[in-house]
Amino acid sequence: MNKNSVRKLSLAAMLTAVAVVGSMFSFPVFGSRCAPVQHMVNILCAVLLGPWYGVVVAFAASLLRNLLGLGSLLAFPGSMCGALLCGLAYHLTKKLPFTLIAEIFGTGIIGGLLSYPIAIAFMGKTAGDIAFYAYVLPFLISTIGGSILAGILVFALQKNGALHKIQSTL
């Protein structure tokens, strides 16, 4: 492994840990637990590591959250769709606003809609009794909060030149 791969892997592991610990600051909305820190991590992964690292970090964080009892199965579609879309958006445009919008759309809309079949299959009848679009609202609430946090953080890093320095070392 070269030095950059080790740095990227180390940063990915650290961001996974931030997402897992940050999920302790979650709140329930309908059948899901909203964890805005995960969405902040998705955007940081998009900006610093790229879309594929972002998806892996989202999967690892969702798995650990479920194993530790800090999340639900709905963490998988929400975080992974958002991580992929915002990672691709940043990779293609290098523009923060598009990245934030892609995270919100990927998690809030696509992840929210994909949560319905998962809820029916794995979470029982009461989760399936909720209309398929009802998962969109809690996912939107969570991802908008996390996107605002990430936007403030990344903008501050851009403004003082730290973002470019971090990106160039990875």
GROMACS elastic network, one bead per residue, 0.5 to 0.9 nm:
[ bonds ]
;  ai    aj funct       b0    kb
    1     4     6  0.81917   500
    1     5     6  0.61595   500
    1     6     6  0.67257   500
    2     5     6  0.54549   500
    2     6     6  0.65378   500
    2     7     6  0.88756   500
    3     6     6  0.52459   500
    3     7     6  0.62885   500
    3     8     6  0.87479   500
    3   170     6  0.86539   500
    4     7     6  0.50107   500
    4     8     6  0.61184   500
    4     9     6  0.84968   500
    4   169     6  0.74255   500
    4   170     6  0.53454   500
    5     8     6  0.51184   500
    5     9     6  0.60185   500
    5    10     6  0.84312   500
    5   170     6  0.78235   500
    6     9     6  0.50946   500
    6    10     6  0.59914   500
    6    11     6  0.85212   500
    7    10     6  0.50837   500
    7    11     6  0.61091   500
    7    12     6  0.84938   500
    7   169     6  0.83385   500
    7   170     6  0.62837   500
    8    11     6  0.51145   500
    8    12     6  0.60261   500
    8    13     6  0.85695   500
    8    48     6  0.85740   500
    8    49     6  0.66102   500
    8    53     6  0.84275   500
    8   170     6  0.61658   500
    9    13     6  0.61660   500
    9    14     6  0.85928   500
    9    53     6  0.84531   500
   10    13     6  0.51146   500
   10    14     6  0.61834   500
   10    15     6  0.86364   500
   11    15     6  0.60838   500
   11    16     6  0.84765   500
   11    45     6  0.87799   500
   11    48     6  0.88574   500
   11    49     6  0.82817   500
   12    15     6  0.51353   500
   12    16     6  0.60991   500
   12    17     6  0.86499   500
   12    45     6  0.74534   500
   12    49     6  0.77119   500
   12    53     6  0.68988   500
   12    54     6  0.79480   500
   12    56     6  0.84289   500
   12    57     6  0.62158   500
   13    16     6  0.50235   500
   13    17     6  0.62985   500
   13    18     6  0.87116   500
   13    57     6  0.74392   500
   14    17     6  0.50937   500
   14    18     6  0.62685   500
   14    19     6  0.87205   500
   15    19     6  0.61595   500
   15    20     6  0.86159   500
   15    41     6  0.62396   500
   15    42     6  0.88089   500
   15    44     6  0.82435   500
   15    45     6  0.76858   500
   15    57     6  0.72197   500
   15    61     6  0.87212   500
   16    19     6  0.51344   500
   16    20     6  0.62638   500
   16    21     6  0.86573   500
   16    38     6  0.87253   500
   16    41     6  0.78279   500
   16    57     6  0.54591   500
   16    58     6  0.73089   500
   16    60     6  0.67151   500
   16    61     6  0.52615   500
   16    64     6  0.89039   500
   17    20     6  0.51009   500
   17    21     6  0.60432   500
   17    22     6  0.81428   500
   17    61     6  0.72630   500
   18    21     6  0.52591   500
   18    22     6  0.56293   500
   18    23     6  0.83775   500
   18    37     6  0.77628   500
   18    38     6  0.81471   500
   18    41     6  0.75146   500
   18    61     6  0.87514   500
   19    23     6  0.60798   500
   19    35     6  0.85242   500
   19    36     6  0.89915   500
   19    37     6  0.58560   500
   19    39     6  0.84292   500
   19    40     6  0.83663   500
   19    41     6  0.62910   500
   19    42     6  0.89095   500
   19    57     6  0.86779   500
   19    58     6  0.82594   500
   19    61     6  0.60876   500
   19    62     6  0.85986   500
   19    65     6  0.86629   500
   20    23     6  0.52317   500
   20    24     6  0.73790   500
   20    37     6  0.86269   500
   20    38     6  0.78330   500
   20    61     6  0.55963   500
   20    62     6  0.77522   500
   20    64     6  0.68307   500
   20    65     6  0.58102   500
   20    70     6  0.79389   500
   21    24     6  0.57159   500
   21    25     6  0.79944   500
   21    37     6  0.88263   500
   21    65     6  0.86723   500
   22    25     6  0.55933   500
   22    26     6  0.77867   500
   22    35     6  0.72938   500
   22    36     6  0.80599   500
   22    37     6  0.53766   500
   22    38     6  0.71953   500
   23    26     6  0.54627   500
   23    33     6  0.88385   500
   23    34     6  0.82360   500
   23    35     6  0.52113   500
   23    36     6  0.77213   500
   23    37     6  0.65566   500
   23    38     6  0.71159   500
   23    65     6  0.74041   500
   23    70     6  0.65114   500
   23    71     6  0.74105   500
   24    27     6  0.88849   500
   24    35     6  0.78908   500
   24    70     6  0.66037   500
   24    71     6  0.89139   500
   25    34     6  0.87194   500
   25    35     6  0.65900   500
   25    36     6  0.81461   500
   25    37     6  0.79243   500
   26    33     6  0.61830   500
   26    34     6  0.53005   500
   26    36     6  0.72147   500
   26    37     6  0.84889   500
   26    70     6  0.86224   500
   26    71     6  0.87564   500
   26   142     6  0.88509   500
   27    32     6  0.85243   500
   27    33     6  0.55000   500
   27    34     6  0.52598   500
   27    35     6  0.68977   500
   27   142     6  0.89219   500
   28    31     6  0.71621   500
   28    32     6  0.58552   500
   28    34     6  0.59269   500
   28    35     6  0.89076   500
   28   138     6  0.83556   500
   29    32     6  0.56632   500
   29    33     6  0.61513   500
   29    34     6  0.67337   500
   29   135     6  0.89219   500
   29   137     6  0.84985   500
   29   138     6  0.55454   500
   29   139     6  0.87291   500
   29   141     6  0.88943   500
   30    33     6  0.80581   500
   30   130     6  0.89297   500
   30   134     6  0.81260   500
   30   135     6  0.77033   500
   30   138     6  0.71432   500
   31    72     6  0.88011   500
   31    74     6  0.88450   500
   31   119     6  0.86640   500
   31   127     6  0.66464   500
   31   130     6  0.87311   500
   31   135     6  0.77012   500
   31   138     6  0.86627   500
   32    71     6  0.81275   500
   32    72     6  0.67187   500
   32    73     6  0.87045   500
   32    74     6  0.66494   500
   32    75     6  0.82003   500
   32   135     6  0.75761   500
   32   138     6  0.70274   500
   32   139     6  0.80501   500
   33    70     6  0.86046   500
   33    71     6  0.63334   500
   33    72     6  0.68916   500
   33    74     6  0.83337   500
   33    75     6  0.81842   500
   33   138     6  0.80579   500
   33   139     6  0.87800   500
   33   142     6  0.86746   500
   34    71     6  0.86644   500
   34    75     6  0.88024   500
   34   138     6  0.66436   500
   34   139     6  0.67736   500
   34   141     6  0.75777   500
   34   142     6  0.50452   500
   34   143     6  0.82169   500
   35    38     6  0.59148   500
   35    39     6  0.76138   500
   35    71     6  0.84568   500
   35    75     6  0.88574   500
   35   142     6  0.60000   500
   35   143     6  0.80946   500
   35   145     6  0.89539   500
   35   146     6  0.79193   500
   36    39     6  0.53772   500
   36    40     6  0.65902   500
   36    41     6  0.88596   500
   36   141     6  0.83753   500
   36   143     6  0.58092   500
   36   144     6  0.77562   500
   36   145     6  0.56527   500
   36   147     6  0.77773   500
   36   149     6  0.83582   500
   37    41     6  0.62137   500
   37    42     6  0.86399   500
   37   142     6  0.86108   500
   37   143     6  0.87049   500
   37   145     6  0.83851   500
   37   146     6  0.55605   500
   37   147     6  0.88331   500
   37   149     6  0.81313   500
   37   150     6  0.86619   500
   38    41     6  0.50356   500
   38    42     6  0.62044   500
   38    43     6  0.88344   500
   38    58     6  0.75430   500
   38    61     6  0.80823   500
   38    62     6  0.89217   500
   38    79     6  0.69485   500
   38   142     6  0.88962   500
   38   143     6  0.82772   500
   38   146     6  0.70532   500
   39    43     6  0.63868   500
   39    44     6  0.86233   500
   39    79     6  0.69381   500
   39    82     6  0.75876   500
   39    83     6  0.78556   500
   39   103     6  0.72989   500
   39   104     6  0.85572   500
   39   107     6  0.82826   500
   39   142     6  0.76817   500
   39   143     6  0.55914   500
   39   144     6  0.82889   500
   39   145     6  0.81328   500
   39   147     6  0.61466   500
   39   149     6  0.88006   500
   39   150     6  0.77745   500
   40    43     6  0.53144   500
   40    44     6  0.62758   500
   40    45     6  0.86588   500
   40   143     6  0.81276   500
   40   145     6  0.84484   500
   40   147     6  0.56804   500
   40   148     6  0.80011   500
   40   149     6  0.62539   500
   40   151     6  0.81677   500
   40   153     6  0.89074   500
   41    45     6  0.60264   500
   41    46     6  0.84929   500
   41    54     6  0.82520   500
   41    57     6  0.85017   500
   41    58     6  0.82485   500
   41    83     6  0.86360   500
   41   146     6  0.82356   500
   41   150     6  0.75910   500
   42    45     6  0.51608   500
   42    46     6  0.62119   500
   42    47     6  0.87763   500
   42    51     6  0.89438   500
   42    54     6  0.58971   500
   42    55     6  0.80749   500
   42    57     6  0.79313   500
   42    58     6  0.69330   500
   42    79     6  0.73670   500
   42    80     6  0.84601   500
   42    82     6  0.70380   500
   42    84     6  0.84687   500
   42    86     6  0.74694   500
   42    87     6  0.78398   500
   42   103     6  0.76164   500
   42   146     6  0.89986   500
   42   147     6  0.89194   500
   42   150     6  0.87875   500
   43    47     6  0.62020   500
   43    48     6  0.84746   500
   43    54     6  0.81176   500
   43    82     6  0.86498   500
   43    83     6  0.70457   500
   43    86     6  0.65150   500
   43    87     6  0.72595   500
   43    90     6  0.88390   500
   43    96     6  0.89548   500
   43    99     6  0.71109   500
   43   100     6  0.71287   500
   43   103     6  0.71545   500
   43   146     6  0.87578   500
   43   147     6  0.73247   500
   43   150     6  0.64002   500
   43   151     6  0.82930   500
   43   154     6  0.87096   500
   44    47     6  0.51837   500
   44    48     6  0.58827   500
   44    49     6  0.77823   500
   44    54     6  0.83946   500
   44   150     6  0.69411   500
   44   153     6  0.88962   500
   44   154     6  0.75424   500
   45    48     6  0.51853   500
   45    50     6  0.60932   500
   45    51     6  0.72862   500
   45    52     6  0.89913   500
   45    53     6  0.67816   500
   45    55     6  0.87144   500
   45    57     6  0.79293   500
   45    83     6  0.77496   500
   45    87     6  0.72696   500
   46    49     6  0.57456   500
   46    51     6  0.55184   500
   46    52     6  0.86142   500
   46    53     6  0.79852   500
   46    54     6  0.60269   500
   46    83     6  0.70225   500
   46    84     6  0.81707   500
   46    85     6  0.89073   500
   46    86     6  0.61177   500
   46    88     6  0.75580   500
   46    89     6  0.82706   500
   46    90     6  0.62465   500
   46    91     6  0.74970   500
   46    99     6  0.78245   500
   47    50     6  0.64035   500
   47    51     6  0.87277   500
   47    86     6  0.87425   500
   47    87     6  0.71478   500
   47    90     6  0.63818   500
   47    91     6  0.78999   500
   47    94     6  0.80167   500
   47    96     6  0.82291   500
   47    99     6  0.83950   500
   47   154     6  0.83187   500
   47   163     6  0.87273   500
   47   167     6  0.81105   500
   48   163     6  0.81993   500
   48   166     6  0.75075   500
   48   167     6  0.58450   500
   48   170     6  0.77202   500
   49    52     6  0.80100   500
   49    53     6  0.59632   500
   49    54     6  0.69840   500
   49    87     6  0.84237   500
   49   167     6  0.81850   500
   49   170     6  0.77417   500
   50    53     6  0.57661   500
   50    54     6  0.62385   500
   50    55     6  0.89695   500
   50    84     6  0.88324   500
   50    87     6  0.54215   500
   50    88     6  0.75006   500
   50    90     6  0.78615   500
   50    91     6  0.66321   500
   51    55     6  0.63016   500
   51    56     6  0.87766   500
   51    83     6  0.65792   500
   51    84     6  0.52653   500
   51    85     6  0.75523   500
   51    86     6  0.72774   500
   51    88     6  0.55717   500
   51    89     6  0.86404   500
   51    90     6  0.83157   500
   51    91     6  0.73932   500
   52    55     6  0.51638   500
   52    56     6  0.63266   500
   52    57     6  0.85847   500
   52    83     6  0.83655   500
   52    84     6  0.69881   500
   52    87     6  0.75389   500
   52    88     6  0.88270   500
   53    56     6  0.50951   500
   53    57     6  0.60339   500
   53    58     6  0.84936   500
   53    83     6  0.88067   500
   53    87     6  0.87187   500
   54    57     6  0.51067   500
   54    58     6  0.60517   500
   54    59     6  0.85443   500
   54    80     6  0.78090   500
   54    83     6  0.52566   500
   54    84     6  0.66229   500
   54    86     6  0.88137   500
   54    87     6  0.66925   500
   55    58     6  0.50530   500
   55    59     6  0.61012   500
   55    60     6  0.85480   500
   55    79     6  0.79349   500
   55    80     6  0.52605   500
   55    81     6  0.77947   500
   55    82     6  0.84434   500
   55    83     6  0.53787   500
   55    84     6  0.56986   500
   55    87     6  0.84303   500
   56    59     6  0.50922   500
   56    60     6  0.60438   500
   56    61     6  0.84546   500
   56    80     6  0.80038   500
   56    83     6  0.88440   500
   57    60     6  0.51079   500
   57    61     6  0.59487   500
   57    62     6  0.84104   500
   57    80     6  0.85240   500
   57    83     6  0.85450   500
   58    61     6  0.52006   500
   58    62     6  0.60272   500
   58    63     6  0.85067   500
   58    75     6  0.85841   500
   58    76     6  0.74455   500
   58    79     6  0.55254   500
   58    80     6  0.53754   500
   58    81     6  0.89699   500
   58    82     6  0.88321   500
   58    83     6  0.67058   500
   59    62     6  0.51316   500
   59    63     6  0.60603   500
   59    64     6  0.85739   500
   59    75     6  0.85673   500
   59    76     6  0.63062   500
   59    77     6  0.89630   500
   59    79     6  0.75079   500
   59    80     6  0.62991   500
   60    63     6  0.51009   500
   60    64     6  0.61126   500
   60    65     6  0.84597   500
   61    64     6  0.51520   500
   61    65     6  0.59515   500
   61    66     6  0.85255   500
   61    75     6  0.87992   500
   61    76     6  0.88866   500
   61    79     6  0.89057   500
   62    65     6  0.50599   500
   62    66     6  0.61470   500
   62    67     6  0.85688   500
   62    71     6  0.72724   500
   62    72     6  0.81784   500
   62    73     6  0.78228   500
   62    74     6  0.87298   500
   62    75     6  0.55373   500
   62    76     6  0.56757   500
   62    79     6  0.75814   500
   62    80     6  0.87324   500
   63    66     6  0.52187   500
   63    67     6  0.61452   500
   63    68     6  0.85931   500
   63    71     6  0.88059   500
   63    73     6  0.85507   500
   63    75     6  0.84687   500
   63    76     6  0.77638   500
   64    67     6  0.50032   500
   64    68     6  0.60172   500
   64    69     6  0.84202   500
   64    70     6  0.82608   500
   64    71     6  0.86918   500
   65    68     6  0.51955   500
   65    69     6  0.60219   500
   65    71     6  0.50999   500
   65    72     6  0.77192   500
   65    75     6  0.83999   500
   66    69     6  0.50130   500
   66    70     6  0.58708   500
   66    71     6  0.50384   500
   66    72     6  0.58608   500
   66    73     6  0.68693   500
   66    75     6  0.83021   500
   67    70     6  0.76937   500
   67    71     6  0.83843   500
   68    71     6  0.78936   500
   69    72     6  0.76737   500
   71    74     6  0.79231   500
   71    75     6  0.66134   500
   72    75     6  0.57778   500
   72    76     6  0.83151   500
   73    76     6  0.60176   500
   73    77     6  0.82076   500
   73   115     6  0.84103   500
   73   118     6  0.74713   500
   73   119     6  0.77765   500
   73   122     6  0.79943   500
   73   123     6  0.81528   500
   74    77     6  0.60528   500
   74    78     6  0.65140   500
   74    79     6  0.86188   500
   74   111     6  0.83162   500
   74   112     6  0.83508   500
   74   114     6  0.86688   500
   74   115     6  0.56093   500
   74   116     6  0.86189   500
   74   118     6  0.71016   500
   74   119     6  0.72434   500
   75    78     6  0.54295   500
   75    79     6  0.58211   500
   75    80     6  0.80815   500
   75   111     6  0.87759   500
   75   115     6  0.85749   500
   76    79     6  0.56543   500
   76    80     6  0.58721   500
   76    81     6  0.82582   500
   76   111     6  0.83410   500
   76   115     6  0.85000   500
   77    80     6  0.54011   500
   77    81     6  0.58183   500
   77    82     6  0.82622   500
   77   107     6  0.76085   500
   77   110     6  0.81379   500
   77   112     6  0.76238   500
   77   113     6  0.88976   500
   77   114     6  0.62589   500
   77   115     6  0.62725   500
   77   118     6  0.86333   500
   78    81     6  0.56256   500
   78    82     6  0.61956   500
   78    83     6  0.85565   500
   78   106     6  0.73418   500
   78   108     6  0.70858   500
   78   109     6  0.87277   500
   78   110     6  0.74942   500
   78   112     6  0.63134   500
   78   113     6  0.89859   500
   78   114     6  0.78724   500
   78   115     6  0.73936   500
   78   139     6  0.71468   500
   79    82     6  0.52550   500
   79    83     6  0.59776   500
   79    84     6  0.86181   500
   79   103     6  0.88554   500
   79   106     6  0.83237   500
   79   107     6  0.60793   500
   79   111     6  0.73114   500
   80    83     6  0.50411   500
   80    84     6  0.61334   500
   80    85     6  0.86019   500
   80   106     6  0.83910   500
   80   107     6  0.77220   500
   80   111     6  0.78859   500
   81    84     6  0.52758   500
   81    85     6  0.61774   500
   81    86     6  0.85420   500
   81   103     6  0.80658   500
   81   105     6  0.88879   500
   81   106     6  0.50909   500
   81   107     6  0.57320   500
   81   110     6  0.68471   500
   81   111     6  0.58062   500
   82    85     6  0.52845   500
   82    86     6  0.59715   500
   82    87     6  0.81826   500
   82   102     6  0.69337   500
   82   104     6  0.68874   500
   82   105     6  0.71674   500
   82   108     6  0.78956   500
   82   110     6  0.81287   500
   82   111     6  0.71853   500
   82   143     6  0.86574   500
   83    86     6  0.54538   500
   83    87     6  0.58135   500
   83    88     6  0.84492   500
   83   102     6  0.87398   500
   83   103     6  0.65940   500
   83   106     6  0.75781   500
   83   107     6  0.79577   500
   84    87     6  0.51470   500
   84    88     6  0.61056   500
   84    89     6  0.85280   500
   84   102     6  0.88709   500
   84   103     6  0.82865   500
   84   106     6  0.77506   500
   85    88     6  0.51870   500
   85    89     6  0.60452   500
   85    90     6  0.86344   500
   85    99     6  0.79367   500
   85   102     6  0.54731   500
   85   103     6  0.62232   500
   85   105     6  0.81096   500
   85   106     6  0.57317   500
   85   107     6  0.86267   500
   86    90     6  0.61108   500
   86    91     6  0.84023   500
   86    98     6  0.77395   500
   86   100     6  0.67340   500
   86   101     6  0.76280   500
   86   104     6  0.84040   500
   86   105     6  0.88432   500
   86   106     6  0.74318   500
   87    90     6  0.53125   500
   87    91     6  0.60275   500
   87    92     6  0.85835   500
   87    99     6  0.71530   500
   87   102     6  0.83654   500
   87   103     6  0.83616   500
   88    92     6  0.60336   500
   88    93     6  0.84481   500
   88    99     6  0.81607   500
   88   102     6  0.85439   500
   89    92     6  0.53080   500
   89    93     6  0.59635   500
   89    94     6  0.74511   500
   89    95     6  0.78864   500
   89    96     6  0.87815   500
   89    98     6  0.62444   500
   89    99     6  0.52747   500
   89   100     6  0.87979   500
   89   101     6  0.88819   500
   89   102     6  0.64629   500
   89   103     6  0.88211   500
   90    93     6  0.52525   500
   90    95     6  0.59990   500
   90    96     6  0.68900   500
   90    98     6  0.71032   500
   90    99     6  0.52768   500
   90   100     6  0.89895   500
   90   102     6  0.88528   500
   91    94     6  0.58814   500
   91    95     6  0.87731   500
   91    99     6  0.89340   500
   92    95     6  0.85355   500
   93    96     6  0.84441   500
   93    98     6  0.75201   500
   93    99     6  0.83337   500
   94    98     6  0.83362   500
   94    99     6  0.80431   500
   95    98     6  0.56948   500
   95    99     6  0.64465   500
   95   100     6  0.89909   500
   96   100     6  0.62060   500
   96   101     6  0.86711   500
   96   151     6  0.73922   500
   96   154     6  0.80569   500
   96   155     6  0.81540   500
   97   100     6  0.51533   500
   97   101     6  0.62351   500
   97   102     6  0.85559   500
   97   151     6  0.80930   500
   98   101     6  0.51143   500
   98   102     6  0.60099   500
   98   103     6  0.85991   500
   99   102     6  0.50948   500
   99   103     6  0.62593   500
   99   104     6  0.87315   500
  100   103     6  0.51686   500
  100   104     6  0.63237   500
  100   105     6  0.86797   500
  100   144     6  0.85989   500
  100   147     6  0.58300   500
  100   148     6  0.81415   500
  100   150     6  0.82274   500
  100   151     6  0.71460   500
  101   104     6  0.50928   500
  101   105     6  0.60825   500
  101   106     6  0.83722   500
  101   147     6  0.83555   500
  102   105     6  0.50810   500
  102   106     6  0.57357   500
  102   107     6  0.82829   500
  103   106     6  0.51080   500
  103   107     6  0.58838   500
  103   108     6  0.78301   500
  103   143     6  0.71627   500
  103   144     6  0.85955   500
  103   147     6  0.72893   500
  104   107     6  0.54546   500
  104   108     6  0.53116   500
  104   109     6  0.74547   500
  104   139     6  0.85379   500
  104   140     6  0.65818   500
  104   142     6  0.89972   500
  104   143     6  0.55636   500
  104   144     6  0.61968   500
  104   147     6  0.72485   500
  105   108     6  0.52741   500
  105   109     6  0.51684   500
  105   110     6  0.65885   500
  105   111     6  0.83302   500
  105   140     6  0.81746   500
  105   143     6  0.88410   500
  106   109     6  0.59415   500
  106   110     6  0.50974   500
  106   111     6  0.60308   500
  106   112     6  0.85753   500
  107   110     6  0.58660   500
  107   112     6  0.64807   500
  107   136     6  0.84903   500
  107   139     6  0.63797   500
  107   140     6  0.71564   500
  107   142     6  0.89048   500
  107   143     6  0.66078   500
  108   111     6  0.58053   500
  108   112     6  0.53850   500
  108   113     6  0.82275   500
  108   135     6  0.83521   500
  108   136     6  0.54512   500
  108   137     6  0.71841   500
  108   138     6  0.77775   500
  108   141     6  0.78408   500
  108   142     6  0.80598   500
  108   143     6  0.64650   500
  108   144     6  0.83556   500
  109   112     6  0.51497   500
  109   113     6  0.60978   500
  109   114     6  0.85810   500
  109   133     6  0.87182   500
  109   135     6  0.87151   500
  109   136     6  0.56324   500
  109   137     6  0.85247   500
  109   139     6  0.76722   500
  109   140     6  0.72787   500
  110   113     6  0.52354   500
  110   114     6  0.61194   500
  110   115     6  0.85897   500
  110   136     6  0.81477   500
  111   114     6  0.50691   500
  111   115     6  0.60937   500
  111   135     6  0.85105   500
  111   136     6  0.76354   500
  111   139     6  0.75282   500
  112   115     6  0.52165   500
  112   116     6  0.72084   500
  112   132     6  0.84107   500
  112   133     6  0.71495   500
  112   134     6  0.78951   500
  112   137     6  0.77245   500
  112   138     6  0.80607   500
  112   139     6  0.58973   500
  112   140     6  0.80311   500
  113   116     6  0.58354   500
  113   117     6  0.81655   500
  113   132     6  0.64640   500
  113   133     6  0.61047   500
  113   134     6  0.84143   500
  113   135     6  0.66694   500
  113   136     6  0.63710   500
  114   117     6  0.62510   500
  114   118     6  0.70222   500
  114   132     6  0.87188   500
  114   135     6  0.88314   500
  115   118     6  0.51183   500
  115   119     6  0.59602   500
  115   120     6  0.86254   500
  115   132     6  0.81494   500
  115   135     6  0.67561   500
  115   136     6  0.86506   500
  116   119     6  0.50650   500
  116   120     6  0.62692   500
  116   121     6  0.86397   500
  116   127     6  0.80132   500
  116   128     6  0.70014   500
  116   130     6  0.84073   500
  116   131     6  0.80314   500
  116   132     6  0.52756   500
  116   133     6  0.77297   500
  116   134     6  0.84368   500
  116   135     6  0.69567   500
  117   120     6  0.50882   500
  117   121     6  0.60468   500
  117   122     6  0.84769   500
  117   128     6  0.78967   500
  117   132     6  0.81175   500
  118   121     6  0.51309   500
  118   122     6  0.58556   500
  118   123     6  0.73585   500
  118   128     6  0.89929   500
  119   122     6  0.55105   500
  119   124     6  0.68311   500
  119   125     6  0.84423   500
  119   126     6  0.88477   500
  119   127     6  0.54760   500
  119   128     6  0.60659   500
  120   123     6  0.58968   500
  120   124     6  0.57331   500
  120   125     6  0.64085   500
  120   126     6  0.82605   500
  120   127     6  0.60459   500
  120   129     6  0.82746   500
  121   124     6  0.67551   500
  121   125     6  0.86951   500
  121   128     6  0.82398   500
  122   127     6  0.89175   500
  123   126     6  0.77516   500
  123   127     6  0.59691   500
  123   128     6  0.78503   500
  124   127     6  0.57038   500
  124   128     6  0.65960   500
  124   129     6  0.89862   500
  125   129     6  0.61147   500
  126   129     6  0.50693   500
  126   130     6  0.70893   500
  127   130     6  0.58476   500
  127   131     6  0.89548   500
  128   131     6  0.73197   500
  128   132     6  0.79064   500
  129   132     6  0.86689   500
  130   133     6  0.82387   500
  130   134     6  0.63966   500
  130   135     6  0.82788   500
  131   134     6  0.53561   500
  131   135     6  0.80049   500
  132   135     6  0.67021   500
  132   136     6  0.83468   500
  133   136     6  0.55147   500
  133   137     6  0.78185   500
  134   137     6  0.61247   500
  134   138     6  0.78198   500
  135   138     6  0.58790   500
  135   139     6  0.63969   500
  135   140     6  0.86980   500
  136   139     6  0.52315   500
  136   140     6  0.59914   500
  136   141     6  0.86464   500
  137   140     6  0.50781   500
  137   141     6  0.62105   500
  137   142     6  0.86833   500
  138   141     6  0.50575   500
  138   142     6  0.62020   500
  138   143     6  0.85747   500
  139   142     6  0.51744   500
  139   143     6  0.60305   500
  139   144     6  0.84271   500
  140   143     6  0.51968   500
  140   144     6  0.58756   500
  140   145     6  0.84658   500
  141   144     6  0.54491   500
  141   145     6  0.63897   500
  141   146     6  0.88026   500
  142   145     6  0.53824   500
  142   146     6  0.63198   500
  142   147     6  0.85841   500
  143   146     6  0.50226   500
  143   147     6  0.58032   500
  143   148     6  0.84077   500
  144   147     6  0.50300   500
  144   148     6  0.61237   500
  144   149     6  0.86711   500
  145   148     6  0.52641   500
  145   149     6  0.64191   500
  145   150     6  0.87472   500
  146   149     6  0.50839   500
  146   150     6  0.61218   500
  146   151     6  0.84457   500
  147   151     6  0.58387   500
  147   152     6  0.85025   500
  148   151     6  0.50212   500
  148   152     6  0.62339   500
  148   153     6  0.86228   500
  149   152     6  0.53517   500
  149   153     6  0.62839   500
  149   154     6  0.86925   500
  150   153     6  0.50219   500
  150   154     6  0.59097   500
  150   155     6  0.82210   500
  151   154     6  0.53003   500
  151   155     6  0.58410   500
  151   156     6  0.83962   500
  152   155     6  0.52366   500
  152   156     6  0.61294   500
  152   157     6  0.86536   500
  153   156     6  0.52125   500
  153   157     6  0.62586   500
  153   158     6  0.86743   500
  154   158     6  0.60588   500
  154   159     6  0.85054   500
  154   163     6  0.72654   500
  155   159     6  0.60358   500
  155   160     6  0.87652   500
  155   163     6  0.87048   500
  156   159     6  0.50718   500
  156   160     6  0.64189   500
  156   161     6  0.85792   500
  156   162     6  0.84752   500
  156   163     6  0.85505   500
  157   160     6  0.55784   500
  157   161     6  0.61286   500
  157   162     6  0.50335   500
  157   164     6  0.82131   500
  158   161     6  0.51554   500
  158   162     6  0.62338   500
  158   163     6  0.50886   500
  158   164     6  0.69860   500
  159   162     6  0.77819   500
  159   163     6  0.82520   500
  160   163     6  0.78398   500
  161   164     6  0.57214   500
  161   165     6  0.65820   500
  161   166     6  0.89616   500
  162   165     6  0.50302   500
  162   166     6  0.61158   500
  162   167     6  0.85315   500
  163   166     6  0.51890   500
  163   167     6  0.60815   500
  163   168     6  0.85266   500
  164   167     6  0.50690   500
  164   168     6  0.60310   500
  164   169     6  0.86817   500
  165   168     6  0.52213   500
  165   169     6  0.64253   500
  165   170     6  0.89816   500
  166   169     6  0.53112   500
  166   170     6  0.65570   500
  167   170     6  0.53755   500
